[in-house]
Amino acid sequence: MSYGGRNGYGKGEGHRGTFGSSPKPVEMGKEYEVEITEISNRGDGIARVQGFVIFVAGGKVGQNVKIRITSIGERFAKAEVV
């Protein structure tokens, strides 16, 4: 008897979003002062507002910048430097 192969482990797991149905800590079009703390795989800066991830186009690690929110998703937002 073989126990190998696909057994479905992991399906549906990883859905840990704490912001999914709760209000987001950022608002569309609003401006925030943030610090870029990381760079994403795509080269965007990563900042956080109350733990909520914001991808900042053109942001560099260590920058303190004013940003404007351009889109908001379930788990992250996107912004541009003002």
Protein Blocks (a to p, Z undefined) as FASTA:
>chain_A
ZZedjehioihphiacfklmmccfbdehiacddddfbdcfkopacddeehiacddehiae
hiacddddfbdcfkbccdddZZ
